[in-house]
């Protein structure tokens, strides 16, 4: 038998494996990355929706100002009433799609529900003025009412609609 060397067994040096500082990450880091990415996505979606809403509000109020300028230039009250009535319907449709076909008391109720702190009598009267032979309305007062109503009705972005389709009453 052979005698072991005097200094003991021959050992190799310790070698640390070549591992990158970034890979593989511990599970906690992956969780943190997922949470941060979800938060960033949420903030971006909220900001994009808010920006889109502001643009829509600005365009709606620009339509009102455009109608006012045209009325001042040509004095066609019938065209002004039609434009403003269409604007009211478009704004109401964002919150309540069924409001497009409402008339009379149902339309007035929708207008007042969208701006509960406001008297909407003049705005609801535009519905009748659309079909009058001679239209006599106070365009300046109604324009102020429309701006006030629109500011309240457009305070928040439109709610997301469900993917279901509604069947109107009386059909099916």
C-alpha positions, 0 to 999 in steps of 0.5 A: 500500500502506498502511504499518503503524502505528508501534506495530506490529500491534494485538493483542487481550488474552489471555483465560483460558478459564472452566474450573472447578477441579473439572471436567474432572478429570485421569485420575489423579484419576478413578483415585483416586476409583474406588480410594477408592470401592471401598475404602469399599464393601469396608469397608462390606460387611465391617462389615455382614457382621460385624454380621450375624454377631454378631447371628446368634451372639447370637441362637443363644446367646440360644436356648440361654439360653432353653432353659435357663430353660424347663428350669429352670421346667418340668423338661422334659428332652425339650423341652430336648434337642430345642431344644439339638439343633435349635440344634446343627443350625442352627449346623452348617448354616451351615458345612456345609449337608449336615450337616442329614441326618447321623446317628451317626458322621458327625454326631459327625465334623461336630461335632468338625470345627467345634470341633476342640479339643473333645470332642463326645461329649456333644453327639453323644449328644443325637442318641440322647437325642432318641428315648429314652423317658426322657431323663437328661442333665446339662443344665448340663454339656451347656449349657456344652459347647454354648456352648464348641462354638458359640463355636468353630464360630461364630468366623467368618462363614459362607462364601459358598455357590456358586450351584450345586445339589447332588444328594444321593447316590442320586438323579438 
